[in-house]
Amino acid sequence: MSDLTGAVWRKSSRSNAGGECVEVADNLSGVVGLRDSKDPNGPTLAFEPIDWATFVSAVKNDGLIH
């Protein structure tokens, strides 16, 4: 399990007011955290920064398989 102590969580600027959001913490060295904004004390996912960057790039470029 990755240590997310000190994580600064933020929502996407494209999030809506419906509360169906995820939050990302990308301020830590060597790990990017992801969690459900409705359950901030619940489970988290942790990604290697390169893997997160690859995912974000694919989403931005519509490169995900549908």
Backbone as a printed PyTorch tensor [residue, N CA C, xyz], in Angstrom:
tensor([[[  0.8460,  -1.1830,   0.0000],
         [  0.0000,   0.0000,   0.0000],
         [  0.8870,   1.2400,   0.0000]],

        [[  0.5350,   2.2160,  -0.7850],
         [  1.2950,   3.4570,  -0.8810],
         [  0.9070,   4.4030,   0.2460]],

        [[  1.8740,   5.1580,   0.7180],
         [  1.6380,   6.1330,   1.7740],
         [  1.1530,   7.4340,   1.1450]],

        [[ -0.0870,   7.7970,   1.4270],
         [ -0.6620,   9.0220,   0.8870],
         [ -0.7490,  10.1190,   1.9540]],

        [[  0.0350,   9.9610,   3.0350],
         [  0.0990,  10.9890,   4.0640],
         [  0.6190,  12.2790,   3.4390]],

        [[ -0.0620,  13.3620,   3.7000],
         [  0.3300,  14.6470,   3.1360],
         [ -0.2770,  14.9360,   1.7800]],

        [[ -1.1250,  14.0390,   1.3020],
         [ -1.7610,  14.2380,  -0.0030],
         [ -2.6430,  15.4850,   0.0210]],

        [[ -2.5550,  16.2580,  -1.0350],
         [ -3.4360,  17.4050,  -1.2310],
         [ -4.4140,  17.0110,  -2.3320]],

        [[ -5.6610,  16.7990,  -1.9470],
         [ -6.6830,  16.2950,  -2.8660],
         [ -7.3710,  17.4460,  -3.5850]],

        [[ -7.6460,  17.2390,  -4.8790],
         [ -8.3500,  18.2510,  -5.6600],
         [ -9.2770,  17.5700,  -6.6580]],

        [[-10.3540,  18.2730,  -6.9740],
         [-11.2930,  17.8120,  -7.9960],
         [-10.9340,  18.4700,  -9.3110]],

        [[-11.3510,  17.8600, -10.3770],
         [-11.1750,  18.4380, -11.7000],
         [-11.9580,  19.7420, -11.7960]],

        [[-11.4210,  20.6780, -12.5320],
         [-12.1440,  21.9300, -12.7760],
         [-13.3970,  21.6760, -13.6140]],

        [[-13.5010,  20.5090, -14.1930],
         [-14.6740,  20.1540, -15.0020],
         [-15.7290,  19.3910, -14.2160]],

        [[-15.4970,  19.2050, -12.9210],
         [-16.4740,  18.5180, -12.0840],
         [-17.7440,  19.3480, -11.9860]],

        [[-18.8740,  18.6530, -11.8630],
         [-20.1350,  19.3680, -11.7140],
         [-20.5760,  19.3470, -10.2550]],

        [[-21.6630,  19.9890,  -9.9670],
         [-22.1560,  20.0970,  -8.5930],
         [-22.8970,  18.8430,  -8.1360]],

        [[-23.0080,  17.8400,  -8.9850],
         [-23.7500,  16.6340,  -8.6470],
         [-23.0670,  15.7200,  -7.6560]],

        [[-21.8180,  15.9640,  -7.3550],
         [-21.1030,  15.1610,  -6.3710],
         [-20.5710,  13.8430,  -6.8890]],

        [[-20.6920,  13.5800,  -8.1540],
         [-20.2060,  12.3400,  -8.7560],
         [-18.7820,  12.5590,  -9.2610]],

        [[-17.8670,  12.8030,  -8.3400],
         [-16.5210,  13.2080,  -8.7260],
         [-15.4590,  12.2930,  -8.1150]],

        [[-14.3160,  12.3260,  -8.7100],
         [-13.1420,  11.7310,  -8.1020],
         [-12.1810,  12.8650,  -7.7760]],

        [[-11.3000,  12.6100,  -6.8350],
         [-10.2700,  13.5670,  -6.4710],
         [ -8.9170,  12.9270,  -6.7150]],

        [[ -7.9750,  13.7450,  -7.1030],
         [ -6.6270,  13.2670,  -7.3760],
         [ -5.6530,  14.0280,  -6.4710]],

        [[ -4.6310,  13.3310,  -6.0440],
         [ -3.5420,  13.9390,  -5.2800],
         [ -2.2570,  13.6650,  -6.0590]],

        [[ -1.6990,  14.7100,  -6.6420],
         [ -0.4880,  14.5310,  -7.4400],
         [  0.6780,  15.3500,  -6.9020]],

        [[  0.6200,  15.6540,  -5.6140],
         [  1.6700,  16.4510,  -4.9910],
         [  2.7460,  15.6160,  -4.3000]],

        [[  2.5970,  14.3160,  -4.2920],
         [  3.5420,  13.4430,  -3.5970],
         [  4.5870,  12.8790,  -4.5520]],

        [[  5.7310,  12.6120,  -4.0200],
         [  6.8090,  12.0430,  -4.8250],
         [  6.5820,  10.5510,  -5.0480]],

        [[  6.5430,  10.1460,  -6.3010],
         [  6.4930,   8.7270,  -6.6330],
         [  5.1320,   8.0740,  -6.6200]],

        [[  4.0600,   8.8280,  -6.3510],
         [  2.7290,   8.2270,  -6.3200],
         [  1.6760,   9.2880,  -6.6300]],

        [[  0.6240,   8.8600,  -7.3230],
         [ -0.5480,   9.7010,  -7.5710],
         [ -1.7350,   8.9650,  -6.9700]],

        [[ -2.4780,   9.6580,  -6.0990],
         [ -3.6220,   9.0470,  -5.4380],
         [ -4.9260,   9.4320,  -6.1120]],

        [[ -5.9120,   8.5610,  -5.9840],
         [ -7.2350,   8.7790,  -6.5530],
         [ -8.2540,   8.2860,  -5.5330]],

        [[ -9.3230,   9.0690,  -5.3130],
         [-10.3680,   8.6500,  -4.3700],
         [-11.7130,   9.2200,  -4.8020]],

        [[-12.7690,   8.6700,  -4.2200],
         [-14.1410,   9.1190,  -4.4580],
         [-14.3910,  10.3370,  -3.5730]],

        [[-14.7980,  11.4480,  -4.1680],
         [-15.0090,  12.6720,  -3.3860],
         [-16.1360,  12.5410,  -2.3690]],

        [[-17.0750,  11.6290,  -2.6060],
         [-18.1780,  11.4330,  -1.6630],
         [-17.7500,  10.6510,  -0.4260]],

        [[-16.6030,   9.9930,  -0.4830],
         [-16.1300,   9.1550,   0.6180],
         [-14.6420,   9.4150,   0.8610]],

        [[-14.2970,  10.6140,   1.3480],
         [-12.8840,  10.9700,   1.4840],
         [-12.0980,  10.0970,   2.4580]],

        [[-12.7900,   9.3910,   3.3460],
         [-12.0990,   8.4910,   4.2700],
         [-12.1260,   7.0480,   3.8010]],

        [[-12.6890,   6.8370,   2.6260],
         [-12.8050,   5.4910,   2.0810],
         [-11.5360,   5.0550,   1.3760]],

        [[-11.6460,   4.0210,   0.5800],
         [-10.4700,   3.4740,  -0.1040],
         [ -9.9000,   4.4410,  -1.1360]],

        [[ -8.6270,   4.2580,  -1.4020],
         [ -7.9380,   5.0550,  -2.4210],
         [ -7.2320,   4.1190,  -3.3890]],

        [[ -6.9460,   4.6360,  -4.5420],
         [ -6.1120,   3.9420,  -5.5140],
         [ -4.8120,   4.7150,  -5.6180]],

        [[ -3.7300,   4.0190,  -5.8930],
         [ -2.4290,   4.6660,  -6.0520],
         [ -1.8120,   4.2140,  -7.3660]],

        [[ -1.2510,   5.1760,  -8.0870],
         [ -0.6640,   4.9180,  -9.3940],
         [  0.7580,   5.4440,  -9.4490]],

        [[  1.5690,   4.7920, -10.2400],
         [  2.8820,   5.3400, -10.5590],
         [  2.6410,   6.5940, -11.3910]],

        [[  3.4140,   7.6630, -11.1790],
         [  3.1860,   8.8930, -11.9440],
         [  3.1940,   8.6990, -13.4600]],

        [[  4.0560,   7.8590, -13.9920],
         [  4.0990,   7.6420, -15.4450],
         [  2.8210,   6.9670, -15.9330]],

        [[  2.2960,   6.0440, -15.1380],
         [  1.0500,   5.3760, -15.5150],
         [ -0.1200,   6.3550, -15.4850]],

        [[ -0.1420,   7.2250, -14.4820],
         [ -1.2050,   8.2290, -14.4010],
         [ -1.1180,   9.1910, -15.5900]],

        [[  0.0820,   9.6370, -15.9140],
         [  0.2810,  10.5530, -17.0440],
         [ -0.1670,   9.9050, -18.3580]],

        [[  0.1120,   8.6240, -18.5180],
         [ -0.3060,   7.9030, -19.7220],
         [ -1.8310,   7.8340, -19.8020]],

        [[ -2.4720,   7.5400, -18.6870],
         [ -3.9330,   7.4850, -18.6370],
         [ -4.5470,   8.8460, -18.9710]],

        [[ -4.0630,   9.9030, -18.3300],
         [ -4.6000,  11.2480, -18.5710],
         [ -4.4160,  11.6390, -20.0330]],

        [[ -3.2700,  11.3390, -20.5900],
         [ -3.0130,  11.6480, -22.0000],
         [ -3.9980,  10.9070, -22.9060]],

        [[ -4.2450,   9.6420, -22.6100],
         [ -5.1830,   8.8520, -23.4220],
         [ -6.5900,   9.4290, -23.3250]],

        [[ -7.0050,   9.8570, -22.1360],
         [ -8.3230,  10.4460, -21.9830],
         [ -8.4210,  11.7460, -22.7680]],

        [[ -7.4040,  12.5790, -22.6630],
         [ -7.4190,  13.8610, -23.3780],
         [ -7.4480,  13.6780, -24.8880]],

        [[ -6.8210,  12.6180, -25.3620],
         [ -6.7210,  12.3810, -26.8120],
         [ -7.7410,  11.3600, -27.3020]],

        [[ -8.7000,  11.0120, -26.4490],
         [ -9.7350,  10.0400, -26.7910],
         [ -9.1140,   8.7310, -27.2750]],

        [[ -8.0300,   8.3360, -26.6330],
         [ -7.3160,   7.1430, -27.0460],
         [ -7.7080,   5.8840, -26.2890]],

        [[ -8.7710,   5.9440, -25.5290],
         [ -9.2240,   4.7610, -24.7950],
         [-10.1240,   3.9210, -25.6840]],

        [[-10.0480,   2.6310, -25.5010],
         [-10.8910,   1.7080, -26.2680],
         [-12.3000,   1.7760, -25.7030]],

        [[-13.2720,   1.9100, -26.5610],
         [-14.6700,   2.0240, -26.1290],
         [-15.3200,   0.6740, -26.1050]]])
